[in-house]
């Protein structure tokens, strides 16, 4: 069963300008502060780009995602990363990063995350940990963009 985390964060700025800032600097800013994580590679946010993280502690493992889609439309821009090498018993990972325009100088950042662990019990047990790992992004996005 695929699990889902959906976080929406309003921030100041035109959606195009906010989306342009989804770069290495923002990615490093968003890395978990309570884990020893090394950014091995950040290719960018365009289709075909690779992002590679190495978790050193508390749990060891590589996390490699490929950007499988990106685009821009009227009042919206997005890219999607999909896990190719996953740690922690994850079997599936797909994260849509969406910036949606609300008005001239306001937009919302949407993190739409789908994942699946090795079995349903792990899905239920580890959902709160993943949710809590991504929830601080709401505060981080507001601080970074406001």
LUMTOR-12953 format. One record per residue: residue number from 1; residue in three letters; x, y, z of N, C-alpha, C in turn. Coordinates in steps of 0.02 Angstrom, whole numbers, m for minus. Example, Ala and Ser with C-alpha at 12.3 -4.5 7.8 and 13.67 -1.06 7.14 Angstrom:
<atoms>
1:ala:660:m284:390:615:m225:390:660:m165:390
2:ser:642:m112:354:684:m53:357:645:2:394
</atoms>
This chain:
<atoms>
1:unk:42:m59:0:0:0:0:44:62:0
2:unk:29:109:m44:66:172:m48:40:219:6
3:unk:87:249:43:71:298:94:82:368:65
4:unk:50:419:96:55:487:69:63:537:125
5:unk:108:584:114:116:643:157:106:704:112
6:unk:62:749:132:49:809:93:57:869:139
7:unk:106:911:124:119:972:163:113:1033:117
8:unk:77:1083:139:67:1144:101:90:1203:143
9:unk:133:1245:114:161:1301:151:156:1365:110
10:unk:115:1414:131:114:1478:97:178:1518:113
11:unk:206:1550:62:265:1593:70:257:1656:28
12:unk:298:1705:43:299:1766:4:341:1756:m58
13:unk:319:1785:m114:357:1783:m175:316:1758:m234
14:unk:335:1780:m292:306:1756:m354:326:1683:m363
15:unk:281:1641:m385:295:1569:m390:355:1554:m434
16:unk:365:1593:m488:422:1580:m532:488:1595:m496
17:unk:490:1650:m459:550:1668:m423:565:1619:m366
18:unk:513:1597:m331:523:1547:m277:548:1482:m308
19:unk:518:1461:m362:537:1397:m393:610:1398:m416
20:unk:634:1455:m441:703:1460:m463:753:1448:m406
21:unk:730:1458:m344:774:1450:m286:776:1379:m260
22:unk:744:1332:m295:750:1262:m277:816:1236:m306
23:unk:870:1255:m273:937:1240:m296:977:1205:m241
24:unk:1041:1197:m252:1083:1163:m203:1082:1197:m135
25:unk:1083:1264:m134:1083:1301:m71:1021:1285:m30
26:unk:962:1287:m61:900:1270:m26:900:1197:m4
27:unk:924:1153:m47:925:1082:m30:968:1070:32
28:unk:1026:1101:35:1069:1094:94:1037:1124:156
29:unk:1001:1179:148:966:1211:203:912:1165:232
30:unk:880:1125:189:826:1081:209:848:1013:237
31:unk:912:997:231:936:933:256:921:926:331
32:unk:904:865:353:889:855:424:947:875:469
33:unk:932:913:521:984:937:567:1002:885:619
34:unk:958:836:629:969:787:682:1001:722:658
35:unk:1027:723:596:1060:663:569:1124:685:534
36:unk:1171:639:532:1234:652:496:1222:630:424
37:unk:1212:679:380:1196:667:309:1246:704:266
38:unk:1273:671:216:1318:703:169:1285:707:100
39:unk:1289:765:70:1265:774:2:1321:754:m45
40:unk:1313:697:m76:1364:670:m121:1359:703:m190
41:unk:1296:712:m214:1286:741:m280:1219:778:m281
42:unk:1220:838:m311:1158:875:m324:1161:897:m396
43:unk:1126:862:m438:1127:877:m510:1081:934:m528
44:unk:1029:946:m489:981:998:m504:910:972:m500
45:unk:864:1011:m530:793:995:m525:761:985:m593
46:unk:801:966:m642:776:953:m710:775:878:m724
47:unk:731:857:m768:724:787:m785:792:757:m802
48:unk:808:701:m770:871:667:m781:925:683:m729
49:unk:915:737:m691:963:755:m639:960:704:m582
50:unk:1016:697:m547:1022:649:m492:1038:686:m427
51:unk:1008:664:m372:1024:688:m305:1043:627:m264
52:unk:1103:629:m234:1129:572:m196:1147:595:m126
53:unk:1115:564:m76:1130:577:m6:1161:514:24
54:unk:1206:525:71:1235:469:110:1220:484:183
55:unk:1179:440:213:1165:445:285:1219:408:322
56:unk:1250:442:370:1305:414:408:1281:391:477
57:unk:1239:432:509:1210:412:573:1145:451:582
58:unk:1097:427:619:1101:367:661:1095:302:621
59:unk:1072:304:559:1067:244:517:1108:257:455
60:unk:1144:206:432:1186:213:372:1147:192:310
61:unk:1160:226:255:1129:206:192:1133:262:140
62:unk:1128:242:78:1127:289:22:1054:301:0
63:unk:1042:362:m20:977:380:m47:991:416:m113
64:unk:972:385:m167:983:415:m233:915:423:m267
65:unk:901:484:m289:839:498:m324:855:528:m392
66:unk:813:513:m439:818:542:m506:759:588:m516
67:unk:772:646:m547:717:691:m564:685:661:m627
68:unk:622:639:m620:589:603:m675:541:648:m714
69:unk:530:708:m688:483:754:m721:495:824:m694
70:unk:488:873:m737:486:942:m715:447:982:m766
71:unk:420:1039:m744:382:1079:m791:356:1143:m760
72:unk:324:1182:m803:295:1245:m781:232:1257:m822
73:unk:181:1281:m788:119:1299:m821:95:1366:m795
74:unk:33:1383:m810:5:1445:m785:m1:1441:m709
75:unk:35:1483:m674:33:1487:m601:57:1425:m564
76:unk:98:1383:m596:123:1323:m562:189:1301:m593
77:unk:233:1276:m551:297:1247:m574:310:1187:m529
78:unk:345:1136:m556:355:1076:m517:413:1035:m542
79:unk:437:991:m498:481:936:m519:466:877:m473
80:unk:482:818:m498:467:757:m462:531:716:m456
81:unk:548:697:m394:604:651:m386:578:583:m366
82:unk:609:532:m393:590:463:m379:652:424:m358
83:unk:645:388:m303:702:352:m275:723:294:m319
84:unk:788:289:m331:816:231:m367:855:186:m321
85:unk:887:214:m270:921:177:m217:895:206:m152
86:unk:863:164:m112:829:189:m52:854:154:11
87:unk:860:191:66:881:162:130:821:144:174
88:unk:834:120:233:785:112:286:728:64:270
89:unk:736:19:223:681:m27:206:629:4:160
90:unk:643:64:135:597:95:86:599:55:21
91:unk:541:43:m8:537:7:m72:514:53:m128
92:unk:482:109:m111:458:156:m162:459:226:m133
93:unk:479:275:m174:481:345:m154:468:389:m215
94:unk:420:434:m209:405:483:m261:384:547:m226
95:unk:421:601:m239:410:665:m205:399:719:m257
96:unk:338:746:m258:321:802:m302:333:867:m264
97:unk:374:910:m294:389:977:m267:350:1025:m311
98:unk:300:1057:m284:256:1100:m323:257:1170:m293
99:unk:263:1220:m336:256:1290:m314:198:1319:m354
100:unk:146:1338:m319:84:1360:m350:72:1434:m333
101:unk:63:1475:m385:50:1546:m374:m19:1557:m345
102:unk:m22:1602:m296:m86:1620:m265:m107:1690:m288
103:unk:m59:1735:m288:m68:1804:m311:1:1830:m328
104:unk:8:1893:m348:73:1918:m372:132:1902:m327
105:unk:125:1912:m263:182:1905:m218:169:1854:m164
106:unk:127:1804:m178:114:1748:m132:110:1684:m173
107:unk:134:1631:m143:127:1566:m175:126:1514:m119
108:unk:115:1452:m138:119:1398:m89:165:1344:m116
109:unk:204:1317:m70:248:1261:m86:213:1198:m62
110:unk:206:1150:m107:172:1088:m91:223:1031:m96
111:unk:230:994:m42:270:933:m42:220:876:m41
112:unk:215:839:m96:169:782:m102:213:720:m108
113:unk:216:681:m54:263:626:m48:224:560:m45
114:unk:242:514:m90:215:446:m89:272:398:m74
115:unk:259:349:m31:312:302:m13:282:236:8
116:unk:324:185:8:304:119:31:365:85:61
117:unk:356:56:120:409:17:151:401:m56:131
118:unk:444:m98:156:446:m169:138:381:m205:155
119:unk:346:m183:207:282:m214:223:236:m163:256
120:unk:172:m183:262:121:m137:289:135:m116:361
121:unk:162:m161:401:177:m144:470:229:m88:473
122:unk:282:m93:432:331:m38:430:300:27:405
123:unk:254:23:357:219:83:334:186:119:392
124:unk:150:82:432:113:112:488:161:136:543
125:unk:211:96:558:257:113:612:302:172:595
126:unk:323:177:531:372:228:512:341:291:481
127:unk:276:289:467:243:349:441:254:410:486
128:unk:244:404:552:255:463:595:326:489:591
129:unk:375:445:586:445:467:583:457:507:519
130:unk:431:482:463:440:519:400:402:585:401
131:unk:341:584:427:303:647:433:342:698:474
132:unk:368:677:531:405:722:574:472:744:543
133:unk:499:704:499:561:723:464:548:779:414
134:unk:489:780:383:474:829:332:434:889:358
135:unk:399:882:414:359:937:440:399:1000:453
136:unk:461:996:478:499:1058:490:510:1100:426
137:unk:502:1070:368:509:1109:306:460:1167:304
138:unk:402:1160:334:354:1215:333:386:1277:365
139:unk:416:1269:423:450:1325:457:510:1347:416
140:unk:549:1298:391:609:1315:352:591:1354:289
141:unk:540:1333:253:519:1370:193:498:1441:210
142:unk:458:1448:263:436:1515:282:495:1560:300
143:unk:543:1532:337:602:1572:356:644:1589:294
144:unk:654:1541:251:697:1550:192:668:1600:142
145:unk:602:1596:131:572:1637:79:540:1701:106
146:unk:528:1706:170:496:1766:198:549:1809:231
</atoms>
